[in-house]
Amino acid sequence: MATVELRFSALPEHVRTARLVAAAVARRAGVDEAVLDEVRLAVGEACSRAVGLHQNGGISAPVKVLLIEEEKQFSIEVGDEAPHAAPGGRAPGDGPAEADAETEEDEMGLAVISGLVDDVEVSAGEHGGSIRMRWPTTPPATLLA
């Protein structure tokens, strides 16, 4: 199992770099060429979401992206360090209007990701959250002797 770890400052201009790295590593891991656009879009959405959460929360920690090549699948995990509200609650320090706007934006981003990726896990807590996305890989073709 090979893992590439990418950390970047929570700035929108770094999201493009994360997308390009994710697509390159996915291609090398054996993700089907037809799916690479979905990988790029999903990673871009997840990273943009994490950047927004960090900027809105005044968090200076970097956004963390793990690109994990496993035997028959490729996973990408995008992590943030923003406190997340419990279901039906508000994140610490949010006023009602801020919480509603952030929740709506967050839900839209997660809906886009779910539409692009069949296998998605979202976890969130008071110390941060993560989105883990998985795609199947094709084993490399072997040459016949």
C-alpha positions in Angstrom: 0.0 0.0 0.0 1.6 3.3 -1.2 0.5 6.6 0.3 1.1 10.1 -0.9 0.4 12.9 1.6 -0.2 16.4 0.5 -0.6 19.4 2.9 -1.4 22.9 1.7 -2.2 26.3 3.2 -6.0 26.8 3.2 -6.0 29.1 0.2 -8.2 28.6 -2.9 -5.3 28.9 -5.3 -3.8 25.6 -3.9 -6.9 23.6 -4.7 -5.9 23.3 -8.4 -2.6 21.8 -7.4 -4.3 19.3 -5.2 -6.6 18.3 -8.1 -3.6 17.9 -10.5 -1.6 15.8 -8.0 -4.7 13.6 -7.2 -5.3 12.9 -10.9 -1.7 12.0 -11.6 -1.5 9.6 -8.6 -4.9 8.1 -9.5 -3.7 7.5 -13.1 -0.5 5.8 -11.8 -2.6 3.7 -9.3 -4.7 2.3 -12.2 -7.9 4.3 -11.9 -9.7 4.1 -15.3 -9.0 7.1 -17.6 -12.7 7.6 -18.1 -13.1 8.3 -14.3 -10.2 10.7 -13.9 -12.3 13.8 -14.5 -14.6 12.7 -11.7 -11.6 12.2 -9.5 -10.4 15.8 -10.3 -13.8 17.3 -9.7 -14.5 15.4 -6.5 -11.1 16.3 -5.0 -11.5 19.9 -6.1 -14.9 20.1 -4.3 -13.6 18.4 -1.2 -10.5 20.6 -1.0 -12.6 23.8 -1.7 -14.9 22.7 1.1 -12.0 22.2 3.5 -10.4 25.5 2.5 -13.7 27.3 3.2 -14.1 25.7 6.6 -10.6 26.7 7.6 -11.0 30.3 6.3 -14.4 30.7 8.0 -13.1 29.3 11.2 -9.9 31.3 11.3 -7.9 28.0 11.3 -4.3 28.4 10.2 -3.5 24.6 10.0 -3.0 23.2 6.5 -5.6 21.1 4.7 -4.4 17.5 4.5 -4.9 15.2 1.5 -4.0 11.5 1.6 -3.8 9.6 -1.7 -3.8 5.9 -0.9 -3.1 3.1 -3.4 -4.3 -0.2 -2.2 -4.5 -3.6 -4.0 -7.8 -3.2 -5.8 -8.8 0.4 -5.0 -7.6 3.9 -4.8 -8.6 6.2 -2.0 -8.4 9.9 -1.4 -9.0 11.4 2.1 -9.4 15.2 2.5 -9.1 16.3 6.1 -9.9 19.6 7.8 -9.4 20.8 11.3 -12.6 22.8 11.6 -15.0 22.0 14.4 -18.2 20.5 13.0 -21.6 20.7 14.6 -23.3 17.6 15.8 -26.3 16.7 13.6 -29.0 19.3 14.2 -26.6 21.6 16.2 -24.2 24.4 15.5 -20.5 24.5 15.4 -18.9 26.4 18.3 -18.9 30.1 17.8 -21.5 30.2 15.0 -24.4 32.5 15.1 -27.7 31.4 13.6 -27.2 33.2 10.2 -23.6 32.0 9.8 -24.5 28.4 10.7 -27.4 28.3 8.2 -25.2 29.7 5.3 -22.3 27.4 6.1 -24.6 24.3 6.5 -26.3 25.0 3.2 -22.9 25.4 1.4 -21.5 22.3 3.1 -24.5 20.2 2.1 -24.3 21.3 -1.5 -20.6 20.4 -1.7 -21.3 17.0 -0.1 -24.1 16.4 -2.6 -21.8 17.2 -5.5 -19.2 14.8 -4.2 -21.8 12.1 -3.7 -23.0 12.5 -7.2 -19.4 12.1 -8.6 -18.2 9.2 -6.3 -20.1 6.0 -5.6 -18.1 5.2 -2.4 -17.9 8.2 0.0 -17.5 8.3 3.7 -17.9 11.6 5.6 -16.8 11.9 9.2 -17.0 15.1 11.4 -16.5 16.0 15.0 -15.5 18.9 17.2 -11.8 18.5 16.2 -12.3 18.3 12.4 -13.6 16.1 9.7 -12.7 14.1 6.6 -14.1 13.0 3.3 -12.8 9.6 2.1 -13.5 8.7 -1.5 -12.7 5.4 -3.2 -12.5 4.2 -6.8 -11.7 0.7 -8.1 -8.4 0.2 -9.9 -7.5 -2.0 -12.8 -4.4 -4.1 -12.4 -1.6 -3.3 -14.8 -1.6 -5.5 -17.9 1.0 -8.2 -17.9 3.0 -9.0 -20.9 2.7 -12.5 -22.3 6.0 -14.2 -22.8 
